[in-house]
């Protein structure tokens, strides 16, 4: 495990976490629902893209399984099972769900802690990776648009944070046919392949990604493997320097479910072990940690083509909805409607 070093923005953010309200366990299913979402009108171009994307889906599941947990009513011994369902966000994007959201209370954590999760159908989307003007690190190669490229705005579905600065933990970074930093054997890696699939794996290859890889981003070892937290999560110090040295801080992670779809999650007051547990509760078979500390976790969805009405789906007071529509400090991921397997990311 490489020793992680502090960065003035990533590891030592001066922002303070907001106070978290107390939420009664018996009211969780009513309080944390994301609610119904309206249907937005789309342009003819967006409708064409929608039809192509919908045709990629086939007979895949409509949305993932609910997150269920057993709760004991306060002051009683009565135990009940409460299940939280996913809510479709991208109603303008097609006839099948492509992005779905859920807020839920993680099992075994103090009341008042809420995890914010997002599900992404990989068969209908392109996962793009973009550099910021400082992150992932110093390079002699072009840093690209450092924001969502204008060519991708008509198809933009979501944006979310990536991982650590390369100086905080050496890791591979490959996008737009350019290897900015070599791949590191043994690290957790999100990979997009030329056949249109996306995987999260422990990198077993060499420093170069190979001809079947369109995008690869590494960050630390796997957080979850075979639907279980990895043994390393018990060593909290190995998962990044935290604000004021607190063990439990805002953390984010990216996982893959048994159907090959992606699941993003972020939550306050998390250790590495508790964040791994969150990803297991979300039915991830493998997962990796992304960025940590209050400043960085963010997931944004858009109400229509052209990045209409961005919504901050992780209520982080240190972020704004339009964050990646202009030059970004750090690298980030963007999700677009796909036009077919292996569709190149906009650049």
Secondary structure, 3 states (H helix, E strand, C coil): CCCCCCCCCCCCCCCCCCCCCCCCHHHHHHHCCCCCCCCCCCCHHHHHHHHHHHHCCCCCCCCCCCEEEEEECCCCCCEEEEEECCEECCCCCCCCCCEEEEEECCCCCCCCCCEEEEEECHHHEEEEEECCCCCCCCCCCCCCCCCCCHHHHHHEEEEEECCCCCCCCCCCEEECCEEEECCCCCCEEEEEECCCCEEEEECCCCCCCCCCEEEEEECCCEEEECCEECHHHHCHHHHCCCHHHCCCEEEEEEEEECCCCEEEEEEEEECHHHHHHHHHHCCEEEEEEEEECCCCCCEEECCECCCECCEECCCCCCCCCCHHHCCCCCCEEEEEECCCCCCCCCC
